[in-house]
Structures are given as structure tokens and as C-alpha cells.
């Protein structure tokens, strides 16, 4: 089933689990994500960043994901991750993305609010889910890099009410990329924001966050958890291992190995999110 992300995430929030959102960089990763979701009977979101969209072509991404989703019995959504351009958000929507993130987190508060509201007003009539970010998740997500600025609770309330956004990414101490040590998460902040914001909350920078911290974040209100870095690393590591054998010349050999590695990792993260058998 090819669906919008809104319904599956609302259901997750009500059920006390989260929908895992996995970044795909190519067809094999998209296949791996859907195969893992099918095996675990879990709802799933496949997402692509703006640079990946440019590499992959948005209509081709949609065609591949829609084809995979139409053959799957679990709900699959296609989401645009971290897009800082209003125009690029519109390109993705026209290409058939069912969910988009407009990331105005580096803009002044009022500007982020104004542009997010504009994206919501444009996307909603088309049935497209909109995620926004307030505060700033640190680290590097493709071409978006930033210092971590924790989300302010009062601003979150005002922002969610005035924009009517479907999903809100908040900064609570996670970062994009790999962590040097164990991340220190501000769990109290998740709870405080959950209490004043009706929209489901999104945890970015899920790669490397220990299982217990992911589970605690979900119990306090996170309903979508993003994984990108670990998937990329697993795919690349698998390719490298196969290519140590210099007689290998068939891309199916090493890309197939990447697909298996990504699927195994997705299955682990599905269990972190508690979404097994929730499709
Ligand atoms: Zn992110």
C-alpha cells in the first residue's frame, strides 16, 4: 500500500510506538526497507534528502517506491527529508511524494513559521503530510549542517498551532551523522513539548542512539524515528567486503550484499521503534 505518512504516524502515537523512517539512496536500499517492513509486518517510511532526490530523480524515486509499495501488504510512505527550498518541496509533491519535510530550522522563528504555514496550505489540499523542524538538530544531514539548538517549549506550542503542521521535528540532543560518545538526550523536553503540541513528534539523528534511549523517547512522545547514517554505512561496508575479491565484476553481487545488510539493520530498528506487527 502506497500511503501518506500522517495516518500511520497518528496510529503510532496513539499506540505508543513509532514509525521508522529510513533514508534510501538507491533502488536496492528501497527494496531492503520494504522487504524488512514486510517481514516484520511494520508500517514504514522511505525518505530521501534533497541531494538524493537530485541524484535519483524524484519521479523515478516515486515510481520505484510506488511499485514496491503496491506489491507490499504493509503501508509504505515516501517522504522528502530536510528540504530547505519551498520550490524543491513543490517539485517532490508534483512527482508524487506523499509526505514532505520543509526544514526552516535555520531561519529566524517568524520566517520558519511563515514558510512552513505556506507549505502546509499548499500541501494539505493534495493530501500530502508536512513535517517541519523547530530548534536545530546538530551535525550534518547531506548539505544541511548546523549546531544543535534545543527546541523551546513555548515556541513549539505557538509554531504548531499557527502552522497546523502534521509532524514536528524537535531538537533534544540528537545529531546527524555518527556520535563520538553516547548522546545525552533531554527527555524532559520531549515530554514538555508533547504536552503542548498535538502534532506527533519526530526524532532525527536516530543512528547510533541506543535502544533504551530510543524506546524512552518514544514512550515520551516521539512517533517517527529517522535513520540514515547507519544504513549508508551498512550498505557501504557490505559492498567493500564483497569487493575485496577482485574477481567480482557483477554489480548484482555487491549491491545484493548491500541490500541484505540494510534489510537486517532495518529489522533491528523496527524493533527499536516497537512497530513490529503494527501494519
Ligand atoms: Zn534529520
Boltz pocket constraint, residues with backbone or C-beta under 6 A from the ligand:
constraints:
  - pocket:
      binder: B
      contacts: [[A, 82], [A, 137], [A, 141], [A, 176], [A, 204], [A, 205], [A, 226]]
      max_distance: 6.0
